[in-house]
Amino acid sequence: MSQSALSISGVDKFYGPIDRGVHAVQNLTMEIARGEIVALLGSSGCGKTSTLRMIAGFEEVSRGTISVAGRKVHTLPPVKRNVAMAFEGYSLYPPLTVRENMAFALKAARLPKSQVDAKVASIAKLLEIEDILERYPSSISGGQQQRASLGRALIREADLHLLDEPMGQLEPQLRAVLRGRIKHFIKERGLTAILVTHDQTEANALADRIAVMEGGVLQQFDTPDMLKQRPANLFTGTFVGEPPMNVFEAYVGTAADKINLRLPDGLSLDYDKDAFSGSVRDELLKRQRVVIGIRPYAVRRSKDGVPATVSANQWLGDQTHIAADFAGGSLVLVEHDRTRLELGAPINISIDPKNLHVFDQSSGMAISHGMELA
Amino acid sequence: MEHTSLLERILRGIALTLVVIFFMFPIVWILMMSFQTNETILRIPPQLVFKPTLANYTALITGKLTTAAGTLDIAFMRNLWNSVFLSVTSVAVALLLGVPAAYAFARHKFRGSEDIAFTLLSFRFAPALLVLLPLTLYFQKLGLANTYIGLIWVYQLICLPLILWIVRGYFEDIPADIEYAYRIAGHSWFATFRKIALPLAGPGIAAAGLLAFIFAWNNFVFALVLASADKQPVTVGALAFITSSGIQYGQISAAIVLSITPTLALALYAQRYLVEGLSLGAVKG
């Protein structure tokens, strides 16, 4: 890893008195390398925005340290941290035009006017806001304000760029185009960016690594692929991926040379003992109860599978989402052909042990992914 | 455009006229009295047509009050100046102290901040007369009685809470992120206060200042007790027209006209701000 752009070490955030107030961020430790794009992903109230604001200096750090580019910054005022930020609520200065808003920080840094103009022009082109540069924030749309606010952050040469829900207000087409351009822009200049989002498509598209947060705790910090293939626990397993992973509680049993994963409603997934790798089999047999997870696109229909009943069937233009009543719960499977199935039709499900994620029943921690231990 | 019938419009016109007459009548009557002599004023029945005279105004401006018993010196112009000086200085001091305080209360929730803010507001609940006796004793001990500084200090009881609470509401209406955006772009906390918070709260500050000015100008009791003749504002100075040889209605009216002119002009000029300041800033929770 190259030089660390951001290092968060043992950070706690309490709203209210330390150890007694609301524990919004719990013992957070993260290293982000220079030039990396990282997404903080989680539902609202998971602590991602608190984390971003602590990095920016708008919230005090209750415990722990934050370093930006090797400098300890968590006690410095925002002005001394050399970070740029795009705000979720845009926060443009009402009395200034879009151009002035964007040029603002550059002027504060005493850049010559010709350079300022050139930078504003290039960022405006990137974000397609050239035509509104002379307008005031109150006279442009939410999406335009958001792009102006994003431009105001990207235009700076800071050690760290913090982007809070940077594209939430944009139209889908524009969003897809801009994601690509912004990623290219950040990479080309070697900037380090942290974006906060609850949209996993955005996180996947932009970020090199994603930090999944829930309840103030960092659940997993990994590449988008690894998050999907090797979720560290039940939360990331079900949170990351669309449609979400199917999960069922199962009792582990053995009969002759078979391993049975017994599901509710008297159903059972039966596998040859040899179908699992030795290490996974050993871990499975140590336990009585586990939680099994299977991605919707890994569920297959086959004649000799376990019975289920179709409860919904949606053709999305490029794939079919089928929901089925299965083992006392609901199971979703994705097929790439247009599948025509009547509601209430019986189907049979089979699950390849290579695609099976197994989690500990009490702690929710991953035990195995396919043939490998977690 | 809303649709209203002719009848509705006529009725509305009549109602408005009645209200205007009701509220404006005293002022119009005083204006008329100010151009009359005591004799014409006291004639029964009162007359709407009279020969106007400027004698009342000349008496006020020259400071010579001619009564049946002889000529009296009155310090009306001095009083008017005192009013201007006291009100302007009090509001200036209150703005200087109150605006930063309002910002602190709006942006920083510290231990007891609500209590302190409320205590400051409660100054306005206390009946002035209750405060006055101990205040007079203190002021005599401290040598502040009958000084401009003492009066301006006491006037803070009127101006400061008003400005604090109205301006605080305006600061709270500014999204904190706008200030954060400015700070993270390389500006100090103080620069942010000056360049972002102050201009955005400008209309509110203007409204609060105007309102405080009007309240200070109209104050009577504090000045009556704490100031002697040469420091008195017009509100107290008007008492001088009640002379041993009778009440000088003409001069009183002229004095009233002169003394309400500045506040009236201000209020008319800044009407919009005043209404906004009163309805938006303070009411919003």
Interface residues (C-beta under 8 A of the other chain):
Chain A: A56 G57 F58 P77 P78 V79 R81 V83 A84 M85 F87 E88 G89 S91 L92 Y93 P94 P95 F104 A105 A108 A109 S149 R152 R156
Chain B: P175 D177 I178 Y180 A181 Y182 R183 I184 A185 G186 H187 S188 W189 I196 P199 L200
